[in-house]
Each structure stands twice: as C-alpha cells, then as structure tokens.
Amino acid sequence: MYACCIRHTISTQLDEIQKLNIAQRALLTPLQVPLSHLRKGIRKRIGEEAERGKRMIITTQKRLEDLQKLLEPYTNVMIVGCGTCSTTVQTGGETQVKEMADKLRGKWFVDTVVVEAPCDERIARKDWRKIQRQGRDKGIDALLCLMCGAGVQTLAEVAEVPCIPGLNTHFLGKVERIGRYYERCRACGDCHLADTAGICPVTRCAKGLMNGPCGGVIDGKCEVGGYVRDCAWFLIWERLKKFGRMDLFRRVRPPRQFGLQGYPRGIDGVPTRRTGAETEAKPAGITEKTVETTEEKPDKGNLGKPEDTKAAKEH
C-alpha cells in the first residue's frame, strides 16, 4: 500500500513536468530513489529549463560580400554553427550553416559542423576533439563562425585556427555558469575579431583601444590593475605572429561606431543607416540623429565686442 502511494505521488509530479522528458527514467526505479532526492532533481531540471529559456545572445549575419573578402586569404574553410542562441535566432543553426556552405562552395572547399554551445569551453573542446579524431581538422585554413563574439573567441582558443566571425553580436541576454566569469564580448554591433586573431580589444583591453598597445604595458602585462592581467594587444600580437598575419596588426583601425550601441536596442529589420552608397541594418532605437555628428559653432554672443576688449585691457 505504501509503495502504491509513493508510485502515485511520483506519477503525479512527473505529469506536471512531462515536457522535460524524464518521466520514463524516474519511473524505472521509484522505490530505489528517495522521494526527497527525486523532488530535488525535478526542481533542478525545471530551473535549468527556465534559465535556458531566459538567456539569449542576439546576432545578425554579416553581408556575404564582406565575408568573402575576409575569406580571401584562405582555401579550406570549415563553417561552424551554434546549437543554442544562433539556432534560436536563426543566424547560425544547421539550416543557416547549410545555406552559407552552398553560397561559398565553388570558390572555397567547405566543411560544416554545428557545436552545441561554442561559448562553453568544455563543450567546444569536446566537439573539437571529435573533429580531430575524425581527421576533419586537417588542411583547414580557417573557421567561419556563425555565432556570437564569445563563441568565436572560445573556438579561437580551443582550435588555434584563424576564426572569422560570420555574425555581428548586438546585445546579450543572461548567460551564467557556476564558477568563474569572464567577459569576452561587449556586443558592439561591429565585430573586428577577424583582424585581431579572435581576441576582442573592445572587451579585453582595459582602455578599449582599437589600435594598441599603449605605453602602459610592461612584459605583456597591463598597467590597469597593477600589471596582473595580460595586455590584450600583446595577446593579439602573439597570436597573429603565430598565424603569420602580422600585417593585420599594423593596420590602423578606425574609431568605434558608438552609435551602433544606442539604447534601448532591438532588431526589427526596418531602421537603416547609410554609409556612402551602402545601406546597413542597425538595431532599432537608433535614429539618424544618434548616428550623425554635428559640428559645434562658437557662440559669438560670448566673445564680446572689440571695443569692450580694448577697454578691458586699458583698465
């Protein structure tokens, strides 16, 4: 009778969380698992699903002509998609990876793969080892990453292959993991990781310099914080030197386009910003007044008349 009550209680709880697909596993051993432990596991799964639904990194694809220009130095390209955020917003899931491969084939030798969560170093390493065991990494010149900036930088560290960002990261949702937390992407909306070997100067340089290093670096350490953290531009130089692309380091990069970070931000595909003859989509909420610059004119009323100046000198 007691066992039947326990089974009934467990069955009732499992019906409430049928979407989690754990009913079958829980019912296998209802008497071997303490009821309190089962409830704790159920609550944990519910919490994980709820948190997974809240976090989101919003991205948009770069223009095809821009990507082709970034891929010109390479021959064999592996397109890497993201199984989480980019799949949800439909910028780097399996469908988008396949579409991008069809567009690039002919000029490049293309392979494709979708990593479940490329921003999680543990998962990225596991999937990359699988690729290595299959021998698919041999001959790959570059990775075209259809994911956020954090995922691109994680793959750049794991794979040690030039990583080209295929998306622009615009704004971040809630991303958490137990333990340590490191910022890797500020969602500037204008990704330059192709020029900086997968290391973001906007985020990892304490001064956000687009051309570095500054004069405050000693032995590869940044002066901000007492020479404890690595200088971002020193790391960029070391990685570019490893890739034989020091020419990218010597380029003079233009200032950041702060107008792309107008708040509040959203993407609806309607607002545009014109640069010469080009039209670029920009996050909603950014008006033309935000982007355009105005030249301040001196207030002639505060300059005074010549005779007033002369009288002041005589006085």
Phi and psi in degrees as GROMACS dihedral restraints (atoms count N, CA, C in turn):
[ dihedral_restraints ]
;  ai    aj    ak    al  type     phi  dphi    fc
    3     4     5     6     1   -62.4    20    10
    4     5     6     7     1   -41.1    20    10
    6     7     8     9     1   -63.9    20    10
    7     8     9    10     1   -37.8    20    10
    9    10    11    12     1   -65.5    20    10
   10    11    12    13     1   -37.5    20    10
   12    13    14    15     1   -63.9    20    10
   13    14    15    16     1   -42.2    20    10
   15    16    17    18     1   -62.6    20    10
   16    17    18    19     1   -44.6    20    10
   18    19    20    21     1   -61.4    20    10
   19    20    21    22     1   -40.0    20    10
   21    22    23    24     1   -65.4    20    10
   22    23    24    25     1   -41.3    20    10
   24    25    26    27     1   -63.5    20    10
   25    26    27    28     1   -45.8    20    10
   27    28    29    30     1   -62.8    20    10
   28    29    30    31     1   -43.6    20    10
   30    31    32    33     1   -61.6    20    10
   31    32    33    34     1   -39.2    20    10
   33    34    35    36     1   -63.4    20    10
   34    35    36    37     1   -43.3    20    10
   36    37    38    39     1   -66.5    20    10
   37    38    39    40     1   -38.9    20    10
   39    40    41    42     1   -69.0    20    10
   40    41    42    43     1   -30.1    20    10
   42    43    44    45     1   -64.5    20    10
   43    44    45    46     1   -31.9    20    10
   45    46    47    48     1   -72.0    20    10
   46    47    48    49     1   -24.2    20    10
   48    49    50    51     1  -120.7    20    10
   49    50    51    52     1    40.3    20    10
   51    52    53    54     1   -60.9    20    10
   52    53    54    55     1   -29.9    20    10
   54    55    56    57     1   -66.9    20    10
   55    56    57    58     1   -19.3    20    10
   57    58    59    60     1   -80.2    20    10
   58    59    60    61     1    -9.4    20    10
   60    61    62    63     1    59.3    20    10
   61    62    63    64     1    37.8    20    10
   63    64    65    66     1  -116.1    20    10
   64    65    66    67     1     7.8    20    10
   66    67    68    69     1   -62.0    20    10
   67    68    69    70     1   -42.5    20    10
   69    70    71    72     1   -64.8    20    10
   70    71    72    73     1   -43.2    20    10
   72    73    74    75     1   -67.3    20    10
   73    74    75    76     1   -38.3    20    10
   75    76    77    78     1   -68.8    20    10
   76    77    78    79     1   -36.8    20    10
   78    79    80    81     1   -75.2    20    10
   79    80    81    82     1   -13.8    20    10
   81    82    83    84     1   -65.1    20    10
   82    83    84    85     1   -39.5    20    10
   84    85    86    87     1  -133.0    20    10
   85    86    87    88     1    63.8    20    10
   87    88    89    90     1   -67.2    20    10
   88    89    90    91     1   -30.5    20    10
   90    91    92    93     1   -91.0    20    10
   91    92    93    94     1   -16.9    20    10
   93    94    95    96     1   -86.8    20    10
   94    95    96    97     1   -21.1    20    10
   96    97    98    99     1  -104.9    20    10
   97    98    99   100     1   125.5    20    10
   99   100   101   102     1   -57.6    20    10
  100   101   102   103     1   142.1    20    10
  102   103   104   105     1   -60.8    20    10
  103   104   105   106     1   -37.4    20    10
  105   106   107   108     1   -63.9    20    10
  106   107   108   109     1   -38.8    20    10
  108   109   110   111     1   -67.3    20    10
  109   110   111   112     1   -39.2    20    10
  111   112   113   114     1   -64.5    20    10
  112   113   114   115     1   -43.5    20    10
  114   115   116   117     1   -61.9    20    10
  115   116   117   118     1   -41.6    20    10
  117   118   119   120     1   -61.9    20    10
  118   119   120   121     1   -42.3    20    10
  120   121   122   123     1   -65.4    20    10
  121   122   123   124     1   -37.5    20    10
  123   124   125   126     1   -64.6    20    10
  124   125   126   127     1   -46.5    20    10
  126   127   128   129     1   -62.6    20    10
  127   128   129   130     1   -37.2    20    10
  129   130   131   132     1   -64.5    20    10
  130   131   132   133     1   -43.4    20    10
  132   133   134   135     1   -64.8    20    10
  133   134   135   136     1   -40.5    20    10
  135   136   137   138     1   -61.8    20    10
  136   137   138   139     1   -43.6    20    10
  138   139   140   141     1   -62.9    20    10
  139   140   141   142     1   -40.5    20    10
  141   142   143   144     1   -63.6    20    10
  142   143   144   145     1   -43.2    20    10
  144   145   146   147     1   -64.6    20    10
  145   146   147   148     1   -39.2    20    10
  147   148   149   150     1   -65.6    20    10
  148   149   150   151     1   -43.3    20    10
  150   151   152   153     1   -66.4    20    10
  151   152   153   154     1   -36.9    20    10
  153   154   155   156     1   -64.3    20    10
  154   155   156   157     1   -32.1    20    10
  156   157   158   159     1   -73.2    20    10
  157   158   159   160     1   -24.7    20    10
  159   160   161   162     1   -83.5    20    10
  160   161   162   163     1   -36.4    20    10
  162   163   164   165     1   -80.0    20    10
  163   164   165   166     1   143.1    20    10
  165   166   167   168     1  -164.5    20    10
  166   167   168   169     1   136.6    20    10
  168   169   170   171     1  -116.9    20    10
  169   170   171   172     1   119.4    20    10
  171   172   173   174     1   -92.5    20    10
  172   173   174   175     1   127.9    20    10
  174   175   176   177     1  -134.8    20    10
  175   176   177   178     1   161.1    20    10
  177   178   179   180     1  -133.9    20    10
  178   179   180   181     1   152.1    20    10
  180   181   182   183     1   -75.4    20    10
  181   182   183   184     1   142.0    20    10
  183   184   185   186     1   -69.6    20    10
  184   185   186   187     1   159.3    20    10
  186   187   188   189     1   -66.5    20    10
  187   188   189   190     1   144.7    20    10
  189   190   191   192     1   -58.8    20    10
  190   191   192   193     1   -41.3    20    10
  192   193   194   195     1   -64.8    20    10
  193   194   195   196     1   -32.6    20    10
  195   196   197   198     1   -69.4    20    10
  196   197   198   199     1   -40.3    20    10
  198   199   200   201     1   -66.5    20    10
  199   200   201   202     1   -40.6    20    10
  201   202   203   204     1   -62.1    20    10
  202   203   204   205     1   -36.6    20    10
  204   205   206   207     1   -67.4    20    10
  205   206   207   208     1   -39.7    20    10
  207   208   209   210     1   -68.5    20    10
  208   209   210   211     1   -28.1    20    10
  210   211   212   213     1   -91.5    20    10
  211   212   213   214     1    -1.0    20    10
  213   214   215   216     1   -55.2    20    10
  214   215   216   217     1   -39.2    20    10
  216   217   218   219     1   -71.6    20    10
  217   218   219   220     1    -6.9    20    10
  219   220   221   222     1  -115.8    20    10
  220   221   222   223     1   161.0    20    10
  222   223   224   225     1  -117.0    20    10
  223   224   225   226     1   -49.9    20    10
  225   226   227   228     1  -103.4    20    10
  226   227   228   229     1   118.3    20    10
  228   229   230   231     1  -123.6    20    10
  229   230   231   232     1   134.8    20    10
  231   232   233   234     1  -107.8    20    10
  232   233   234   235     1   122.1    20    10
  234   235   236   237     1   -89.0    20    10
  235   236   237   238     1   121.9    20    10
  237   238   239   240     1  -112.8    20    10
  238   239   240   241     1   121.8    20    10
  240   241   242   243     1   -99.5    20    10
  241   242   243   244     1   174.5    20    10
  243   244   245   246     1  -118.8    20    10
  244   245   246   247     1   130.4    20    10
  246   247   248   249     1   -87.0    20    10
  247   248   249   250     1     2.9    20    10
  249   250   251   252     1  -114.8    20    10
  250   251   252   253     1   -98.7    20    10
  252   253   254   255     1   -63.2    20    10
  253   254   255   256     1   -47.2    20    10
  255   256   257   258     1   -64.4    20    10
  256   257   258   259     1   -30.6    20    10
  258   259   260   261     1   -68.5    20    10
  259   260   261   262     1   -41.9    20    10
  261   262   263   264     1   -64.8    20    10
  262   263   264   265     1   -43.6    20    10
  264   265   266   267     1   -88.1    20    10
  265   266   267   268     1     2.8    20    10
  267   268   269   270     1    61.1    20    10
  268   269   270   271     1    47.1    20    10
  270   271   272   273     1  -120.1    20    10
  271   272   273   274     1   -16.0    20    10
  273   274   275   276     1  -154.0    20    10
  274   275   276   277     1    29.5    20    10
  276   277   278   279     1   -84.9    20    10
  277   278   279   280     1  -170.8    20    10
  279   280   281   282     1   -59.2    20    10
  280   281   282   283     1   -41.3    20    10
  282   283   284   285     1   -64.3    20    10
  283   284   285   286     1   -45.1    20    10
  285   286   287   288     1   -69.1    20    10
  286   287   288   289     1   -34.8    20    10
  288   289   290   291     1   -63.2    20    10
  289   290   291   292     1   -44.3    20    10
  291   292   293   294     1   -63.7    20    10
  292   293   294   295     1   -42.8    20    10
  294   295   296   297     1   -63.1    20    10
  295   296   297   298     1   -41.5    20    10
  297   298   299   300     1   -66.0    20    10
  298   299   300   301     1   -38.3    20    10
  300   301   302   303     1   -62.4    20    10
  301   302   303   304     1   -41.1    20    10
  303   304   305   306     1   -63.5    20    10
  304   305   306   307     1   -33.7    20    10
  306   307   308   309     1   -73.8    20    10
  307   308   309   310     1   -29.5    20    10
  309   310   311   312     1   -95.4    20    10
  310   311   312   313     1   -22.4    20    10
  312   313   314   315     1   -62.8    20    10
  313   314   315   316     1   141.5    20    10
  315   316   317   318     1   114.7    20    10
  316   317   318   319     1   -48.0    20    10
  318   319   320   321     1   -95.9    20    10
  319   320   321   322     1   -28.5    20    10
  321   322   323   324     1  -127.3    20    10
  322   323   324   325     1   149.8    20    10
  324   325   326   327     1   -82.7    20    10
  325   326   327   328     1   122.1    20    10
  327   328   329   330     1  -121.0    20    10
  328   329   330   331     1   135.6    20    10
  330   331   332   333     1  -123.9    20    10
  331   332   333   334     1   158.7    20    10
  333   334   335   336     1  -134.7    20    10
  334   335   336   337     1   151.6    20    10
  336   337   338   339     1  -160.5    20    10
  337   338   339   340     1   150.9    20    10
  339   340   341   342     1  -120.7    20    10
  340   341   342   343     1   120.5    20    10
  342   343   344   345     1   -91.1    20    10
  343   344   345   346     1   135.2    20    10
  345   346   347   348     1   -57.4    20    10
  346   347   348   349     1   -50.2    20    10
  348   349   350   351     1  -146.6    20    10
  349   350   351   352     1    83.9    20    10
  351   352   353   354     1   -64.1    20    10
  352   353   354   355     1   -20.2    20    10
  354   355   356   357     1   -78.2    20    10
  355   356   357   358     1   -11.7    20    10
  357   358   359   360     1   -93.2    20    10
  358   359   360   361     1   110.8    20    10
  360   361   362   363     1   -59.4    20    10
  361   362   363   364     1   -35.1    20    10
  363   364   365   366     1   -63.7    20    10
  364   365   366   367     1   -45.1    20    10
  366   367   368   369     1   -69.8    20    10
  367   368   369   370     1   -40.1    20    10
  369   370   371   372     1   -62.0    20    10
  370   371   372   373     1   -42.8    20    10
  372   373   374   375     1   -64.8    20    10
  373   374   375   376     1   -41.7    20    10
  375   376   377   378     1   -61.9    20    10
  376   377   378   379     1   -46.4    20    10
  378   379   380   381     1   -68.5    20    10
  379   380   381   382     1   -36.0    20    10
  381   382   383   384     1   -69.2    20    10
  382   383   384   385     1   -36.1    20    10
  384   385   386   387     1   -62.8    20    10
  385   386   387   388     1   -38.4    20    10
  387   388   389   390     1   -62.9    20    10
  388   389   390   391     1   -41.2    20    10
  390   391   392   393     1   -62.9    20    10
  391   392   393   394     1   -39.9    20    10
  393   394   395   396     1   -66.7    20    10
  394   395   396   397     1   -41.4    20    10
  396   397   398   399     1   -62.0    20    10
  397   398   399   400     1   -33.7    20    10
  399   400   401   402     1   -79.1    20    10
  400   401   402   403     1    -7.9    20    10
  402   403   404   405     1    75.3    20    10
  403   404   405   406     1    14.8    20    10
  405   406   407   408     1   -80.5    20    10
  406   407   408   409     1   -11.1    20    10
  408   409   410   411     1   -83.3    20    10
  409   410   411   412     1   -14.4    20    10
  411   412   413   414     1   -70.8    20    10
  412   413   414   415     1   129.1    20    10
  414   415   416   417     1    85.5    20    10
  415   416   417   418     1    -3.7    20    10
  417   418   419   420     1   -73.8    20    10
  418   419   420   421     1   123.7    20    10
  420   421   422   423     1   -87.1    20    10
  421   422   423   424     1   -32.8    20    10
  423   424   425   426     1  -158.4    20    10
  424   425   426   427     1   157.6    20    10
  426   427   428   429     1  -109.8    20    10
  427   428   429   430     1   126.5    20    10
  429   430   431   432     1   -94.8    20    10
  430   431   432   433     1   109.4    20    10
  432   433   434   435     1   -99.8    20    10
  433   434   435   436     1   112.8    20    10
  435   436   437   438     1   -94.6    20    10
  436   437   438   439     1    76.4    20    10
  438   439   440   441     1  -161.2    20    10
  439   440   441   442     1   177.2    20    10
  441   442   443   444     1   -72.4    20    10
  442   443   444   445     1   171.9    20    10
  444   445   446   447     1   -62.2    20    10
  445   446   447   448     1   -33.1    20    10
  447   448   449   450     1   -65.8    20    10
  448   449   450   451     1   -40.2    20    10
  450   451   452   453     1   -66.9    20    10
  451   452   453   454     1   -39.4    20    10
  453   454   455   456     1   -61.3    20    10
  454   455   456   457     1   -44.8    20    10
  456   457   458   459     1   -69.1    20    10
  457   458   459   460     1   -34.7    20    10
  459   460   461   462     1   -65.9    20    10
  460   461   462   463     1   -44.3    20    10
  462   463   464   465     1   -64.6    20    10
  463   464   465   466     1   -36.0    20    10
  465   466   467   468     1   -61.7    20    10
  466   467   468   469     1   -35.3    20    10
  468   469   470   471     1   -76.7    20    10
  469   470   471   472     1   -36.4    20    10
  471   472   473   474     1   -77.9    20    10
  472   473   474   475     1   -47.9    20    10
  474   475   476   477     1   -86.5    20    10
  475   476   477   478     1   -25.6    20    10
  477   478   479   480     1    54.5    20    10
  478   479   480   481     1    43.3    20    10
  480   481   482   483     1  -128.7    20    10
  481   482   483   484     1   143.0    20    10
  483   484   485   486     1   -51.7    20    10
  484   485   486   487     1   126.8    20    10
  486   487   488   489     1  -111.9    20    10
  487   488   489   490     1   123.1    20    10
  489   490   491   492     1  -103.0    20    10
  490   491   492   493     1   121.4    20    10
  492   493   494   495     1   -72.8    20    10
  493   494   495   496     1   123.9    20    10
  495   496   497   498     1   -93.1    20    10
  496   497   498   499     1    -7.0    20    10
  498   499   500   501     1  -127.2    20    10
  499   500   501   502     1   158.5    20    10
  501   502   503   504     1  -104.3    20    10
  502   503   504   505     1   128.1    20    10
  504   505   506   507     1   -89.7    20    10
  505   506   507   508     1   129.0    20    10
  507   508   509   510     1  -106.5    20    10
  508   509   510   511     1   -51.0    20    10
  510   511   512   513     1  -155.6    20    10
  511   512   513   514     1   158.9    20    10
  513   514   515   516     1  -110.9    20    10
  514   515   516   517     1   146.7    20    10
  516   517   518   519     1   -95.7    20    10
  517   518   519   520     1  -150.8    20    10
  519   520   521   522     1   -92.3    20    10
  520   521   522   523     1   118.9    20    10
  522   523   524   525     1  -125.6    20    10
  523   524   525   526     1   119.0    20    10
  525   526   527   528     1  -133.1    20    10
  526   527   528   529     1   154.9    20    10
  528   529   530   531     1  -153.1    20    10
  529   530   531   532     1   152.7    20    10
  531   532   533   534     1   -74.0    20    10
  532   533   534   535     1   130.3    20    10
  534   535   536   537     1   117.4    20    10
  535   536   537   538     1  -128.1    20    10
  537   538   539   540     1   -92.8    20    10
  538   539   540   541     1   153.0    20    10
  540   541   542   543     1  -130.4    20    10
  541   542   543   544     1   132.8    20    10
  543   544   545   546     1  -133.4    20    10
  544   545   546   547     1   128.6    20    10
  546   547   548   549     1   -77.5    20    10
  547   548   549   550     1   132.9    20    10
  549   550   551   552     1  -127.4    20    10
  550   551   552   553     1   -18.2    20    10
  552   553   554   555     1  -143.3    20    10
  553   554   555   556     1   133.0    20    10
  555   556   557   558     1  -103.8    20    10
  556   557   558   559     1     7.7    20    10
  558   559   560   561     1    54.1    20    10
  559   560   561   562     1    53.8    20    10
  561   562   563   564     1   -74.3    20    10
  562   563   564   565     1   -16.9    20    10
  564   565   566   567     1    83.3    20    10
  565   566   567   568     1     2.4    20    10
  567   568   569   570     1  -145.7    20    10
  568   569   570   571     1    81.5    20    10
  570   571   572   573     1   -74.6    20    10
  571   572   573   574     1   129.9    20    10
  573   574   575   576     1  -117.3    20    10
  574   575   576   577     1    19.1    20    10
  576   577   578   579     1   -63.2    20    10
  577   578   579   580     1   -22.3    20    10
  579   580   581   582     1   -65.3    20    10
  580   581   582   583     1   -30.8    20    10
  582   583   584   585     1   -88.1    20    10
  583   584   585   586     1   -15.2    20    10
  585   586   587   588     1  -119.6    20    10
  586   587   588   589     1    26.5    20    10
  588   589   590   591     1    58.7    20    10
  589   590   591   592     1    33.8    20    10
  591   592   593   594     1    77.0    20    10
  592   593   594   595     1    17.0    20    10
  594   595   596   597     1  -118.9    20    10
  595   596   597   598     1   121.8    20    10
  597   598   599   600     1   -84.8    20    10
  598   599   600   601     1   114.3    20    10
  600   601   602   603     1   -71.9    20    10
  601   602   603   604     1   -28.1    20    10
  603   604   605   606     1   -62.3    20    10
  604   605   606   607     1   -38.5    20    10
  606   607   608   609     1   -93.2    20    10
  607   608   609   610     1   -44.0    20    10
  609   610   611   612     1   -91.6    20    10
  610   611   612   613     1   -15.2    20    10
  612   613   614   615     1   -85.8    20    10
  613   614   615   616     1   127.3    20    10
  615   616   617   618     1   -61.5    20    10
  616   617   618   619     1   -23.9    20    10
  618   619   620   621     1  -104.0    20    10
  619   620   621   622     1    -1.7    20    10
  621   622   623   624     1    64.2    20    10
  622   623   624   625     1    32.8    20    10
  624   625   626   627     1   -74.1    20    10
  625   626   627   628     1   135.4    20    10
  627   628   629   630     1   -88.2    20    10
  628   629   630   631     1   -12.9    20    10
  630   631   632   633     1  -137.1    20    10
  631   632   633   634     1   115.8    20    10
  633   634   635   636     1  -144.8    20    10
  634   635   636   637     1  -176.8    20    10
  636   637   638   639     1   -83.2    20    10
  637   638   639   640     1   169.0    20    10
  639   640   641   642     1   -86.5    20    10
  640   641   642   643     1  -173.6    20    10
  642   643   644   645     1   -81.6    20    10
  643   644   645   646     1     1.6    20    10
  645   646   647   648     1   -99.3    20    10
  646   647   648   649     1    23.2    20    10
  648   649   650   651     1  -106.9    20    10
  649   650   651   652     1   132.9    20    10
  651   652   653   654     1  -132.4    20    10
  652   653   654   655     1   123.6    20    10
  654   655   656   657     1    52.3    20    10
  655   656   657   658     1    39.6    20    10
  657   658   659   660     1    77.2    20    10
  658   659   660   661     1     8.0    20    10
  660   661   662   663     1  -111.1    20    10
  661   662   663   664     1   147.6    20    10
  663   664   665   666     1   -86.9    20    10
  664   665   666   667     1   141.1    20    10
  666   667   668   669     1   -68.0    20    10
  667   668   669   670     1   -27.4    20    10
  669   670   671   672     1   -70.3    20    10
  670   671   672   673     1   120.0    20    10
  672   673   674   675     1    92.6    20    10
  673   674   675   676     1     6.0    20    10
  675   676   677   678     1    85.4    20    10
  676   677   678   679     1    36.9    20    10
  678   679   680   681     1    56.6    20    10
  679   680   681   682     1    45.2    20    10
  681   682   683   684     1  -105.6    20    10
  682   683   684   685     1   -42.8    20    10
  684   685   686   687     1   -87.8    20    10
  685   686   687   688     1   152.4    20    10
  687   688   689   690     1   -69.3    20    10
  688   689   690   691     1   142.4    20    10
  690   691   692   693     1   -72.2    20    10
  691   692   693   694     1   127.1    20    10
  693   694   695   696     1   -59.8    20    10
  694   695   696   697     1   -41.7    20    10
  696   697   698   699     1   -73.0    20    10
  697   698   699   700     1   -25.8    20    10
  699   700   701   702     1   -67.7    20    10
  700   701   702   703     1   -42.3    20    10
  702   703   704   705     1   -64.2    20    10
  703   704   705   706     1   -39.4    20    10
  705   706   707   708     1   -62.2    20    10
  706   707   708   709     1   -45.0    20    10
  708   709   710   711     1   -61.9    20    10
  709   710   711   712     1   -44.4    20    10
  711   712   713   714     1   -62.6    20    10
  712   713   714   715     1   -41.5    20    10
  714   715   716   717     1   -73.1    20    10
  715   716   717   718     1   -40.3    20    10
  717   718   719   720     1   -63.6    20    10
  718   719   720   721     1   -37.0    20    10
  720   721   722   723     1   -64.6    20    10
  721   722   723   724     1   -36.9    20    10
  723   724   725   726     1   -65.2    20    10
  724   725   726   727     1   -36.2    20    10
  726   727   728   729     1   -83.9    20    10
  727   728   729   730     1    -7.6    20    10
  729   730   731   732     1    71.7    20    10
  730   731   732   733     1    29.5    20    10
  732   733   734   735     1  -119.8    20    10
  733   734   735   736     1    46.6    20    10
  735   736   737   738     1   -64.0    20    10
  736   737   738   739     1   -19.0    20    10
  738   739   740   741     1   -62.7    20    10
  739   740   741   742     1   -30.5    20    10
  741   742   743   744     1   -67.3    20    10
  742   743   744   745     1   -33.3    20    10
  744   745   746   747     1   -67.8    20    10
  745   746   747   748     1   -33.8    20    10
  747   748   749   750     1   -80.8    20    10
  748   749   750   751     1    -7.2    20    10
  750   751   752   753     1   -68.1    20    10
  751   752   753   754     1   145.4    20    10
  753   754   755   756     1   -94.5    20    10
  754   755   756   757     1   114.4    20    10
  756   757   758   759     1   -90.5    20    10
  757   758   759   760     1   141.1    20    10
  759   760   761   762     1   -70.1    20    10
  760   761   762   763     1   163.3    20    10
  762   763   764   765     1   -61.9    20    10
  763   764   765   766     1   159.6    20    10
  765   766   767   768     1   -65.5    20    10
  766   767   768   769     1   149.0    20    10
  768   769   770   771     1   -92.9    20    10
  769   770   771   772     1    87.4    20    10
  771   772   773   774     1   -65.5    20    10
  772   773   774   775     1   -20.7    20    10
  774   775   776   777     1   -63.0    20    10
  775   776   777   778     1   -21.2    20    10
  777   778   779   780     1   -73.6    20    10
  778   779   780   781     1   -10.7    20    10
  780   781   782   783     1  -108.7    20    10
  781   782   783   784     1    29.1    20    10
  783   784   785   786     1   -64.0    20    10
  784   785   786   787     1   144.5    20    10
  786   787   788   789     1  -116.4    20    10
  787   788   789   790     1   150.9    20    10
  789   790   791   792     1   -75.0    20    10
  790   791   792   793     1   152.5    20    10
  792   793   794   795     1  -107.4    20    10
  793   794   795   796     1   150.2    20    10
  795   796   797   798     1  -163.5    20    10
  796   797   798   799     1   166.5    20    10
  798   799   800   801     1  -127.4    20    10
  799   800   801   802     1   117.5    20    10
  801   802   803   804     1  -129.2    20    10
  802   803   804   805     1     1.0    20    10
  804   805   806   807     1    77.1    20    10
  805   806   807   808     1     3.1    20    10
  807   808   809   810     1   -95.3    20    10
  808   809   810   811     1   -55.0    20    10
  810   811   812   813     1   -65.2    20    10
  811   812   813   814     1   145.8    20    10
  813   814   815   816     1  -136.1    20    10
  814   815   816   817     1   160.1    20    10
  816   817   818   819     1  -128.6    20    10
  817   818   819   820     1   127.5    20    10
  819   820   821   822     1   -96.8    20    10
  820   821   822   823     1   131.1    20    10
  822   823   824   825     1  -125.4    20    10
  823   824   825   826     1    99.5    20    10
  825   826   827   828     1    67.0    20    10
  826   827   828   829     1  -124.1    20    10
  828   829   830   831     1   -94.1    20    10
  829   830   831   832     1     0.4    20    10
  831   832   833   834     1   -96.1    20    10
  832   833   834   835     1   151.8    20    10
  834   835   836   837     1  -124.1    20    10
  835   836   837   838     1   121.3    20    10
  837   838   839   840     1  -116.8    20    10
  838   839   840   841     1   140.4    20    10
  840   841   842   843     1   -74.7    20    10
  841   842   843   844     1   140.9    20    10
  843   844   845   846     1  -134.1    20    10
  844   845   846   847     1   158.8    20    10
  846   847   848   849     1   -57.4    20    10
  847   848   849   850     1   143.2    20    10
  849   850   851   852     1   -64.8    20    10
  850   851   852   853     1   151.5    20    10
  852   853   854   855     1   100.1    20    10
  853   854   855   856     1   -13.4    20    10
  855   856   857   858     1   -96.9    20    10
  856   857   858   859     1   113.8    20    10
  858   859   860   861     1   -94.7    20    10
  859   860   861   862     1   169.1    20    10
  861   862   863   864     1   -61.8    20    10
  862   863   864   865     1   -29.1    20    10
  864   865   866   867     1   -67.1    20    10
  865   866   867   868     1   -29.4    20    10
  867   868   869   870     1   -70.7    20    10
  868   869   870   871     1   -35.9    20    10
  870   871   872   873     1   -83.8    20    10
  871   872   873   874     1   -42.5    20    10
  873   874   875   876     1   -71.4    20    10
  874   875   876   877     1   151.5    20    10
  876   877   878   879     1  -108.0    20    10
  877   878   879   880     1   143.2    20    10
  879   880   881   882     1  -116.5    20    10
  880   881   882   883     1   140.4    20    10
  882   883   884   885     1   -91.1    20    10
  883   884   885   886     1   122.6    20    10
  885   886   887   888     1   -75.3    20    10
  886   887   888   889     1   134.1    20    10
  888   889   890   891     1  -104.8    20    10
  889   890   891   892     1   140.8    20    10
  891   892   893   894     1   -64.6    20    10
  892   893   894   895     1   145.4    20    10
  894   895   896   897     1   -82.9    20    10
  895   896   897   898     1   104.1    20    10
  897   898   899   900     1   -65.7    20    10
  898   899   900   901     1   -22.1    20    10
  900   901   902   903     1   -66.9    20    10
  901   902   903   904     1   -20.4    20    10
  903   904   905   906     1   -95.2    20    10
  904   905   906   907     1    -3.7    20    10
  906   907   908   909     1   -79.8    20    10
  907   908   909   910     1   -26.0    20    10
  909   910   911   912     1    83.5    20    10
  910   911   912   913     1   161.8    20    10
  912   913   914   915     1   -87.3    20    10
  913   914   915   916     1   155.6    20    10
  915   916   917   918     1   -57.2    20    10
  916   917   918   919     1   -40.2    20    10
  918   919   920   921     1   -68.6    20    10
  919   920   921   922     1   -30.2    20    10
  921   922   923   924     1   -66.9    20    10
  922   923   924   925     1   -38.7    20    10
  924   925   926   927     1   -65.1    20    10
  925   926   927   928     1   -41.4    20    10
  927   928   929   930     1   -63.8    20    10
  928   929   930   931     1   -42.0    20    10
  930   931   932   933     1   -65.5    20    10
  931   932   933   934     1   -36.4    20    10
  933   934   935   936     1   -65.5    20    10
  934   935   936   937     1   -37.4    20    10
  936   937   938   939     1   -67.5    20    10
  937   938   939   940     1   -40.3    20    10
  939   940   941   942     1   -67.1    20    10
  940   941   942   943     1   -33.5    20    10
